[in-house]
Amino acid sequence: MVEDKTALKPKTKAKPKLERPKLYKVILINDDYTPREFVIMVLKAVFRMSEETGYRMMLTAHKFGVCVIVVCARDIAETKAREATDLAKAAGFPLMFTTEPEE
């Protein structure tokens, strides 16, 4: 009887490592011209916030100059910031929203 000396090794499958998408912050920049009620209305309409949460975010931006509104994927953050800024421009207010990467 002949002995077979070959060893069979199972094939390993390499799984590609999927990275989570980098997150971006949407930041509300305070100005002295946009009425508080309008800022709250924009936060409610674009970011689906309640009246109370919108009021707190608006006051935070008023006190500190800026306020992080939401942290999400880049394309969503840029779309929301652009939508909110365009809504303010259409109404004639200089309200600004920007995005920046989360650290």
TARA-V747758 format. One record per pair of residues at least 6 apart in sequence whose ideal C-beta (glycine too) atoms are under 6 Angstrom apart, sorted by the first residue. I is the first residue (numbers start at 1). J is the second residue. D is the distance in whole Angstrom. If there is no record, write none. Layout:
i=I j=J d=D
i=I j=J d=D
This chain:
i=21 j=73 d=5
i=22 j=101 d=6
i=23 j=71 d=5
i=23 j=102 d=4
i=24 j=74 d=5
i=24 j=77 d=4
i=24 j=99 d=5
i=24 j=101 d=6
i=25 j=68 d=5
i=25 j=71 d=5
i=25 j=100 d=6
i=25 j=102 d=5
i=26 j=69 d=5
i=26 j=70 d=5
i=26 j=77 d=5
i=26 j=80 d=6
i=26 j=81 d=5
i=26 j=97 d=6
i=26 j=99 d=6
i=27 j=66 d=5
i=27 j=68 d=6
i=27 j=98 d=5
i=28 j=61 d=5
i=28 j=67 d=5
i=28 j=69 d=5
i=28 j=97 d=6
i=29 j=66 d=6
i=29 j=96 d=4
i=30 j=61 d=4
i=30 j=62 d=5
i=30 j=65 d=5
i=31 j=94 d=5
i=33 j=94 d=6
i=34 j=93 d=4
i=34 j=95 d=4
i=36 j=58 d=6
i=39 j=58 d=5
i=40 j=54 d=4
i=40 j=55 d=6
i=40 j=58 d=6
i=42 j=84 d=5
i=42 j=87 d=6
i=43 j=49 d=5
i=43 j=54 d=4
i=43 j=57 d=6
i=44 j=54 d=5
i=46 j=80 d=6
i=46 j=83 d=5
i=46 j=84 d=4
i=47 j=69 d=6
i=47 j=70 d=6
i=57 j=67 d=5
i=60 j=67 d=4
i=61 j=67 d=4
i=71 j=102 d=6
i=77 j=99 d=5
i=78 j=99 d=5
i=81 j=97 d=4
i=81 j=99 d=5
i=84 j=97 d=5
i=85 j=96 d=6
i=85 j=97 d=5
i=88 j=95 d=4
